[in-house]
């Protein structure tokens, strides 16, 4: 294998200290859009603009076929998708929902917003995904559901998690915001839970700017989810639009809810984006596997676990663990800065642990002040997450998925940059 790992001409002054960076050309931009998106959007302008239109219907069929789910629903974003799943499962006050200590804060906020208690549990250091042993330790008579996040570029330990949720009769919900298209043991991620969520936010690998997807094989649950996203109306066909009232005619009992729908404009963008999606996913995995092989050669850098049974791995971020002791004690923050300057690309830490996350502050909201007991239960500072804190503070290095849309030569440069930092670490100390 030819790679830049054997080159000696890169071991010069670090870019962070005024030297020449290794990567001087631009990286791919995101989102990527062109004539397909324009054509789809123009067709919406001349037609139906709101919800349940032909574009939304078409994408739901496309996604259900691709992911292997009986029902697909499009909603406003990936945050409310999780909330609506919990509501449809009748989870609320007095119930507990187990969530991982490292995830985007929405994974826990969805439980707060139905007045349930998010119970934070720690992650595995080699994957940053929820630790099955910690799930079992956290189960109480009030536990109703477990929400797992397949984080960045790693699938959770599904065999262990499914065994636990089955044994304790708990609902499993997948937060697959980072995992559009991943395959585990021949089945796509986002089809293992009772209902599952994908984000379509601007940074995600499949995007329409903002939006979310819910998948389920439970038809009765799906009908309730559809009603909850649509102001409480039971599902109806667009042909039943009432010209007299300007509203859809509802069939069945109404339920209290709000508007969590998307528009035809977003669905139109999704239809165009999906035509590129599978090729982009394959390119990312090809580059990720190649880069992982390079990083395996560098002492002090360890790849995150690729779960046994993974058939295809989608990547929202490419991430790895850094061992400062192999870099003469260089703090991980300084390492990320140096790598950023060498590669002309931002390398960041993981999400903040939820027990110390600046965006996860449930005690600041008046609507959660149901009782002193409830306030104490949702106080995130009561949870101890030592592995999550170590990941965030000491070892995590992450790059957005557009890095994986570069070339193999770009992947060589990432490995070269890490070696350059290691050779010149005294410049930074």
MIFILO-19441 format. One record per atom (N, C-alpha, C): residue in three letters; x, y, z. Coordinates in steps of 0.05 Angstrom, whole numbers, plus 5000, padded with zeros to 4 digits. Example, Ala and Ser with C-alpha at 12.3 -4.5 7.8 and 13.67 -1.06 7.14 Angstrom:
<nodes>
ALA526448865156ALA524649105156ALA526449345156SER525749555142SER527349795143SER525850015157
</nodes>
This chain:
<nodes>
UNK501749765000UNK500050005000UNK501750255000UNK501450424980UNK502850674979UNK501450884996UNK502851005014UNK501651215030UNK503751415037UNK502851635048UNK504751845056UNK506151785082UNK505651555095UNK506851495121UNK509851475120UNK510951405096UNK513851365094UNK515251615084UNK513851825078UNK515052065068UNK516452215090UNK518852325084UNK520352475104UNK520152775100UNK519152865077UNK519053145072UNK516853295087UNK515153155101UNK512953285115UNK513853365144UNK516053255153UNK516853295181UNK518253565184UNK516753775179UNK517954045181UNK516254205201UNK516754465202UNK515354635222UNK512354615219UNK511054605242UNK508154565243UNK506654815233UNK504454775219UNK502854995209UNK501855175231UNK501255055254UNK500255205277UNK502355415286UNK504855355280UNK507055535288UNK508255695264UNK506655705243UNK507555865220UNK508655705197UNK508855445199UNK509855275177UNK507755235155UNK508555085135UNK506755035112UNK504754815120UNK502254855115UNK500254635120UNK500654415100UNK499854175107UNK499953955088UNK497753975067UNK495454065075UNK493154085057UNK492554375050UNK492854445025UNK492554725017UNK490054764999UNK489054544988UNK486754574970UNK484154544987UNK481954614974UNK479354624988UNK478254344991UNK476654305011UNK475154055016UNK472354075002UNK471053854998UNK468253864988UNK466454025006UNK464554164995UNK462654325010UNK460154145016UNK458654245036UNK456154105043UNK454054315051UNK451554275043UNK450454075026UNK451354104997UNK451153894981UNK451753904953UNK449153904938UNK448754094921UNK446154124906UNK446754224878UNK444754164860UNK445054244832UNK442454264818UNK442454184793UNK440054214776UNK437754034786UNK438353804797UNK436253624807UNK434453764827UNK435753894846UNK434254034867UNK432654264856UNK433854404837UNK432454634824UNK429954534810UNK430254324795UNK427954214780UNK425654134799UNK426453994820UNK424353904839UNK422954134852UNK424454334860UNK423354574874UNK421554734855UNK422354764830UNK420654914811UNK417954764807UNK418054504807UNK415554354803UNK413654394827UNK414754444851UNK413154494874UNK411854774872UNK413454964863UNK412455244861UNK409855254844UNK409855084824UNK407455084806UNK405254894816UNK405654774839UNK403654584849UNK402954624878UNK402954414893UNK402054404921UNK404454464940UNK404054654959UNK406254744976UNK406354625004UNK404154535015UNK404054465043UNK404954185049UNK403254025062UNK404053765072UNK402353545060UNK403253295062UNK401853065051UNK401553085020UNK403253235008UNK403153264979UNK404553044964UNK404653054938UNK405852844922UNK408852794926UNK410353014932UNK413252984937UNK413652834964UNK412152924984UNK412452785010UNK411652495008UNK409452444994UNK408552164991UNK410652004976UNK411852114955UNK413851974940UNK416351914956UNK417252104972UNK419652054988UNK419151845010UNK416751855022UNK416151655042UNK416251375030UNK415351345006UNK415451074993UNK418351004987UNK419951194978UNK422751144972UNK424251054997UNK423751205019UNK425251145044UNK424350885056UNK421850825056UNK420850575067UNK422050335052UNK422250365025UNK423450155009UNK426350125014UNK427750345017UNK430650335022UNK431350225049UNK429950325070UNK430650255097UNK429449985106UNK427349905093UNK426049655100UNK424049675123UNK422649905124UNK420649955145UNK417849965131UNK415849875146UNK413149885135UNK412050165133UNK412750335153UNK411650605153UNK413850815157UNK413651035142UNK415451255144UNK413851515146UNK414651685165UNK413351945169UNK415352165169UNK414752385156UNK416552625155UNK415552835174UNK417352935190UNK416653135211UNK418653365210UNK418153565227UNK419553825226UNK422553795231UNK423353615248UNK426253585254UNK426653325270UNK429153255274UNK429753005288UNK429353025318UNK428953255329UNK428353295357UNK425453215362UNK423553325347UNK420753265352UNK420052985344UNK421652865326UNK421152585318UNK421352405342UNK423352445359UNK423652285383UNK421352345403UNK420652605406UNK418552675424UNK415852545416UNK415252555390UNK412752435380UNK412652135384UNK414952005382UNK415051715387UNK414351655416UNK415551805434UNK414951765463UNK411951825469UNK410952035457UNK408052095461UNK406351875451UNK406951775427UNK405351565415UNK405451305432UNK407651265446UNK407851035464UNK406651085491UNK405451315495UNK404151395520UNK406151405543UNK408551495537UNK410551535557UNK410451825567UNK410451865593UNK410152145603UNK410852155633UNK409352315647UNK409952365675UNK409952105691UNK412052085708UNK412351845724UNK414051625711UNK414651655685UNK416251455671UNK419151545668UNK420851355665UNK423751405660UNK424551305633UNK426351455620UNK427351375593UNK430451385595UNK431651155590UNK434651145591UNK435851245565UNK437851425567UNK439151535544UNK442151535549UNK443751555527UNK446651545530UNK447751815541UNK450051795554UNK451252035566UNK452452215545UNK453352105522UNK454352265500UNK452452245477UNK451152455470UNK449252475448UNK448552765445UNK447352845423UNK446153115420UNK443953135441UNK443653375454UNK441853405476UNK438953335470UNK438253345445UNK435453275437UNK434652995445UNK436552815446UNK435952535454UNK434752515482UNK435652695499UNK434552705526UNK432252905529UNK432453125514UNK430253325516UNK427553225508UNK427553025490UNK424952915481UNK423452795505UNK424952675523UNK423652565547UNK422752785566UNK424352985569UNK423553215585UNK420853335575UNK420653355549UNK418353495537UNK415753335538UNK415953085546UNK413452935552UNK413152885582UNK414753035597UNK414753025627UNK415752765638UNK417252605622UNK418552375633UNK421352455643UNK422752265656UNK425352325668UNK427452185650UNK429252345638UNK431552225624UNK433552125644UNK434351875641UNK436351755659UNK438851715642UNK440951865650UNK443451865634UNK445251635643UNK446151485623UNK448051265629UNK450551295612UNK452651175621UNK455251215609UNK455651055583UNK457851115569UNK458351005543UNK460850825545UNK461350675523UNK463750515521UNK465950685509UNK468350665520UNK470550835511UNK471450765482UNK471050515474UNK471950435447UNK469950485425UNK467650595432UNK465550655412UNK464150915416UNK464151015441UNK462651255450UNK459651205449UNK458850965444UNK455950885444UNK455150785471UNK452650785477UNK451550715503UNK452550435512UNK453250415537UNK454350165548UNK452049985557UNK451649755545UNK449449575553UNK449449505583UNK451749465594UNK451849405623UNK450649635640UNK451249875632UNK450150105646UNK447150135642UNK446150055619UNK443250055615UNK441949885636UNK442949635639UNK441749455657UNK441849555686UNK444049675693UNK444349785720UNK442350005726UNK441550155705UNK439850385709UNK436850325708UNK436050075702UNK433250005699UNK431949995727UNK429550125729UNK427950125753UNK425050055745UNK423350025765UNK420549965758UNK419250185741UNK420350425741UNK419250645725UNK420250655696UNK422350495690UNK423450515663UNK421550405643UNK421050565622UNK419250485600UNK420650445574UNK422850595569UNK424150585543UNK427150635545UNK428550545525UNK431450605522UNK431750725494UNK432950965494UNK433651095468UNK436651065464UNK437450935443UNK440250905437UNK441051095414UNK443451195414UNK444451365392UNK446851215380UNK446551155354UNK448851045339UNK450651275332UNK452751315348UNK454151575348UNK456251595325UNK456151815311UNK458251885291UNK458551665270UNK460351475275UNK460751265255UNK460950995267UNK459350945288UNK459350685302UNK456550595308UNK455950345303UNK453350225310UNK453550125339UNK451350165354UNK451250065381UNK451449755382UNK452049655406UNK452149365410UNK449249255410UNK448149205386UNK445349145384UNK444548885397UNK446248675394UNK445548415406UNK445148445436UNK446948575450UNK446748605479UNK444348775486UNK443948995471UNK441749185478UNK439049055473UNK438748915451UNK436148785445UNK435548565466UNK437548425475UNK437148225496UNK436048355521UNK437148585529UNK436348725553UNK433548835550UNK432948965529UNK430349095525UNK428148875523UNK428748655510UNK426848435509UNK426348315536UNK428448265551UNK428248135577UNK426648305597UNK427048565595UNK425648755614UNK423148865602UNK422348785578UNK419948875565UNK419949185562UNK422049295552UNK422349585548UNK422249655519UNK421149885513UNK421149985485UNK423950065478UNK424849975454UNK427450065443UNK426850265421UNK428250495423UNK427950715403UNK430750775393UNK431150775367UNK433750845356UNK433851135348UNK435751285358UNK436451545348UNK438651495327UNK437751485302UNK439551425280UNK440251675264UNK440451905277UNK440952155264UNK443652155249UNK445451985258UNK448151975245UNK448451735227UNK446351575223UNK446751305212UNK444951245188UNK444351435171UNK442751375148UNK444151175130UNK443050935128UNK444050735110UNK445850525122UNK446550545147UNK448250345160UNK446850075161UNK448349855159UNK447149585158UNK448549425180UNK446849295197UNK447849105217UNK446548835214UNK448148635209UNK447148365205UNK444948345185UNK445348485163UNK443548475140UNK441048645143UNK440848795165UNK438548965170UNK439449255173UNK437849435163UNK438649715164UNK438149835192UNK440149995201UNK439750145226UNK437350325223UNK435750345244UNK433350505242UNK430950325237UNK431250065240UNK429049875238UNK429049675261UNK430749705280UNK430949525303UNK428949595325UNK428349845329UNK426649935350UNK423749915344UNK422049965364UNK419149985360UNK418450215341UNK420050425343UNK419950655325UNK422650795327UNK423450925305UNK426151025303UNK426251295289UNK428451435294UNK428551715285UNK431151775269UNK430851925248UNK433052035232UNK432852335231UNK435052475231UNK435052765228UNK435752835199UNK434553045189UNK435153145162UNK436253435163UNK437453495186UNK438553765190UNK440953815171UNK441654055167UNK443454145146UNK446153995146UNK447153905169UNK449753785170UNK449653485165UNK447253365164UNK446953075163UNK447552975134UNK448052705132UNK448752595107UNK446452585086UNK444052605096UNK441652645079UNK440252885091UNK439853095075UNK438853345087UNK436953485068UNK435153635081UNK433553835066UNK433554095082UNK435754135097UNK436054375114UNK435154325142UNK432654265145UNK431454175171UNK429353965165UNK429053785183UNK426953575180UNK427753325195UNK425853145196UNK426352885210UNK424652665198UNK425552415203UNK424152185193UNK423552005217UNK421151895217UNK420451685236UNK419751425221UNK420951205229UNK420250945217UNK419150755238UNK417250595230UNK416150385247UNK414850165231UNK414749925242UNK413249705230UNK410549665243UNK410049815265UNK407549795280UNK405449985268UNK403449875254UNK401550045240UNK399850215258UNK398950105280UNK397350265299UNK398950495311UNK401450435318UNK403250635329UNK403750845308UNK404150755283UNK404650945261UNK402351135257UNK399951035259UNK397551205255UNK397451425277UNK398151345301UNK398151545323UNK400351755319UNK402751665310UNK404951845304UNK404052045282UNK402751945262UNK401852115240UNK399852325249UNK398152245268UNK396252435279UNK397652645296UNK399552555312UNK400952745330UNK402552945314UNK403552875291UNK405153075276UNK403253275261UNK400753205260UNK398853355243UNK396553465260UNK397253605281UNK395353755298UNK393253565310UNK393753315313UNK391953125325UNK390052985306UNK390153065280UNK388452945260UNK389352655254UNK387452475252UNK388052215243UNK388852215213UNK390452025204UNK391452035177UNK389152035157UNK389452195136UNK387452205114UNK388952235088UNK387552175067UNK388652205040UNK388352495031UNK390252585014UNK390052865005UNK387552914988UNK386452704976UNK383952734960UNK381552814977UNK381752775004UNK379552845021UNK379653135032UNK381353295019UNK381553575026UNK378753705024UNK377953865044UNK375253985044UNK375454265033UNK374254305010UNK374254564997UNK372654765013UNK370554665028UNK368854845043UNK370254965067UNK371854815081UNK373054905106UNK376054975103UNK377254875081UNK380054915078UNK381754725095UNK380554525107UNK381954335125UNK381654055114UNK383453885124UNK383053595118UNK380853485136UNK379453295124UNK377353155139UNK378652935155UNK378252925181UNK379452725198UNK377652485201UNK378952245202UNK377452005207UNK378451895234UNK376651815251UNK377451705277UNK377651915298UNK378351825322UNK378452005345UNK380752205342UNK380252455350UNK382252655351UNK383952635376UNK386452725375UNK388252725399UNK389553005400UNK390153095424UNK391453355427UNK394353345416UNK394953535399UNK397753555389UNK398053825375UNK400353855362UNK400954105348UNK401954045320UNK403054245307UNK403954215279UNK406954155279UNK407553905270UNK410353825268UNK410953725239UNK409653845220UNK409853745192UNK412153875178UNK412853765154UNK414653895136UNK413053995112UNK414354125093UNK413054225069UNK413854075045UNK412454125023UNK413153994997UNK415954084987UNK416754334995UNK419354424986UNK421654254998UNK421354185023UNK423354015036UNK423353735024UNK420953625020UNK420753365008UNK421853354980UNK421553574965UNK422653584938UNK425753574939UNK426953724957UNK429853714960UNK430753434968UNK429253304986UNK429953034994UNK429952834970UNK428052854953UNK427852674930UNK430352704913UNK431252954909UNK433653004893UNK436152914908UNK436352964934UNK438652894949UNK439052584950UNK436752444951UNK436952154954UNK438252024929UNK437952154907UNK439152044882UNK442252034884UNK443352194901UNK446352204904UNK447152054930UNK445252004947UNK445851924974UNK447451654976UNK446551454961UNK447851194964UNK450751194954UNK451251334932UNK454051364922UNK455751514942UNK454651724954UNK456151884974UNK456751714998UNK454851545007UNK455251375030UNK457451175025UNK457451055001UNK459550864993UNK462250994992UNK462451234982UNK465051374981UNK466051435009UNK464351525027UNK465151575054UNK466251325068UNK464851105064UNK465750855077UNK468450765065UNK468650785039UNK471250695026UNK473550865038UNK473251125039UNK475351285050UNK475851245080UNK473651195095UNK473851145123UNK475450885129UNK474850675114UNK476350425117UNK479250455111UNK479850615090UNK482650665082UNK484050825104UNK482751035114UNK483951205134UNK484351045160UNK482450875167UNK482750705191UNK485250535189UNK485750425165UNK488050255161UNK490650405165UNK490650665158UNK493050835162UNK493450895191UNK491250955205UNK491451035233UNK492250805251UNK491650565242UNK492450325258UNK495450315261UNK496950445243UNK499850435243UNK501150645262UNK499450815273UNK500551035289UNK500050985318UNK502250965333UNK502050915362UNK500851165375UNK498751125391UNK497451345405UNK494851425392UNK494151315369UNK491651355356UNK490151095354UNK487651085363UNK486050835361UNK483350895349UNK482750725329UNK480150745316UNK477850665335UNK475550785331UNK473150695346UNK472350415335UNK471050265353UNK470249995346UNK468349985322UNK468949815304UNK467049745282UNK465549495292UNK463049535298UNK461449325311UNK461449065294UNK462048835306UNK461848585291UNK459048555280UNK458848485254UNK456248465241UNK455648705224UNK457348915224UNK456849145208UNK457349075179UNK455249125162UNK455549075134UNK456249325119UNK455149545127UNK455849805116UNK455650015138UNK457650185140UNK457650385161UNK457450665149UNK455250805157UNK455051085150UNK456551255170UNK457451485161UNK459051665178UNK457851945178UNK456952035201UNK456352325205UNK458952465211UNK460552355229UNK463252445234UNK465152205232UNK467552255224UNK469752065228UNK471052135254UNK471351935272UNK472351995299UNK474451775307UNK476251865325UNK478151675336UNK479051765363UNK480351585378UNK481451645405UNK484351715403UNK485151915420UNK487852015421UNK489051965448UNK491451855449UNK492851805474UNK495151995477UNK494852195495UNK496852405498UNK499452295508UNK499452075522UNK502051965532UNK503951885510UNK502851825486UNK504551755464UNK505351995448UNK504452235456UNK505252485444UNK506552675464UNK508052555482UNK509552695503UNK507752865521UNK505252775524UNK503452915542UNK501953155529UNK502153185503UNK500753405489UNK497753375494UNK496453585505UNK493553565510UNK492053535483UNK489853395485UNK488253335461UNK487253585447UNK486653795463UNK485754045450UNK487854165433UNK490354165442UNK492554265426UNK493154095402UNK492853835405UNK493053645382UNK490953715361UNK488453755369UNK486353815350UNK486954075335UNK487954275350UNK488654535337UNK490754495316UNK492854335323UNK495054295304UNK494154145279UNK492453945283UNK491453785261UNK489553955243UNK488054125256UNK486254305241UNK487954485222UNK490154595232UNK491754775216UNK493254625194UNK494154385199UNK495554225179UNK493654145156UNK491154095162UNK489253985143UNK487354185131UNK487454435142UNK485554635132UNK482654535135UNK482254405157UNK479654275163UNK479254255193UNK476854315202UNK476454325231UNK476154055244UNK477853995263UNK477553755280UNK476653845308UNK474653705318UNK473353795343UNK473253565363UNK472253635387UNK471753435408UNK469053305403UNK468453105419UNK465752975418UNK463653165429UNK461153085428UNK459053225442UNK459853235472UNK458853445486UNK459253465514UNK457653245529UNK458653125550UNK457052955566UNK454553095576UNK452252975576UNK449753105582UNK449653195611UNK451153075629UNK451053165657UNK452453425661UNK454053515640UNK455453775642UNK455253925616UNK453053895602UNK452754015575UNK451454295577UNK452754485564UNK451754765565UNK449054795552UNK448254615534UNK445554635521UNK443454465535UNK444254295553UNK442354125567UNK442054225596UNK440054405599UNK439654535625UNK436754525633UNK435654295639UNK432854265644UNK431754435667UNK433454495687UNK432454645710UNK431854935704UNK432655035680UNK432055315673UNK429255355661UNK427755135656UNK425155165644UNK422955135664UNK421155335664UNK419055335684UNK417055105680UNK416655025655UNK414654815650UNK415454545662UNK418054505669UNK418854255681UNK418554255712UNK417754485723UNK417554505752UNK414954395762UNK414554135757UNK412054005764UNK411953955794UNK414253885806UNK414353835834UNK417353835842UNK417853855868UNK420653845877UNK421853575870UNK420353365872UNK421353095866UNK422053075836UNK420353185819UNK420953175791UNK423353335784UNK423653565796UNK426053735791UNK428553595799UNK428453455822UNK430853315831UNK431453085812UNK429352955801UNK429852725783UNK431052805756UNK430353055746UNK431353135720UNK433953305723UNK434953345747UNK437453485751UNK439753315740UNK440753405717UNK442753235704UNK445353215719UNK445953395738UNK448453385753UNK448553145772UNK446253015776UNK446152785795UNK447452525782UNK447952535756UNK448952295743UNK452052315740UNK453252085745UNK456152065742UNK456751915716UNK458352045699UNK458951935672UNK462051955668UNK463551795682UNK466551825680UNK467651765652UNK466551565639UNK467651505612UNK466851725592UNK464451825594UNK463552035576UNK465252285580UNK465852345605UNK467552585611UNK470452545601UNK471452305604UNK474152255594UNK474252275563UNK472252175550UNK472152195520UNK472152485512UNK470452645525UNK470252935517UNK472753085525UNK473753045548UNK475953215559UNK478753125549UNK479152865544UNK481852775541UNK482552625515UNK480552505501UNK481452325480UNK479952355453UNK477852515451UNK476252505427UNK477252695405UNK477252595381UNK477952755357UNK475852685335UNK474552895325UNK472352855306UNK472553035282UNK471752925259UNK471653095234UNK468953035220UNK467753245209UNK465253225195UNK465453045171UNK463252925162UNK463352725141UNK464352825115UNK464453085110UNK465453185084UNK468453125081UNK469853085103UNK472653005101UNK472952735086UNK470952565090UNK470952305077UNK470052315048UNK469252545039UNK468552575011UNK470852684994UNK473152695007UNK475652764992UNK476752524977UNK479352534972UNK480652314957UNK482352144976UNK483351914966UNK485151754982UNK487651904989UNK488552084971UNK490852244977UNK490352425001UNK487852525003UNK487152685027UNK487252515052UNK486452265051UNK486552095074UNK489552045082UNK491252015062UNK494151995067UNK495152235083UNK494152475074UNK495052725087UNK494152735116UNK491852625123UNK490952625151UNK492952475168UNK493652235158UNK495652065173UNK498352205174UNK499152325152UNK501752465152UNK501752695171UNK499552835173UNK499353065191UNK499652975220UNK498452755227UNK498652645254UNK501552575260UNK502952455241UNK505752385245UNK507452635246UNK506852835231UNK508253085232UNK508053215259UNK505653215270UNK505253325297UNK506853165318UNK506852905314UNK508352735333UNK511352785332UNK512452815308UNK515252865305UNK516153145315UNK514253335314UNK514853605322UNK513353695347UNK512653505364UNK510953555387UNK512253755406UNK514953765407UNK516253955425UNK515654245418UNK515054295393UNK514254565384UNK511754665399UNK510054465405UNK507454535418UNK507654525448UNK509754405459UNK510054385488UNK511754605499
</nodes>
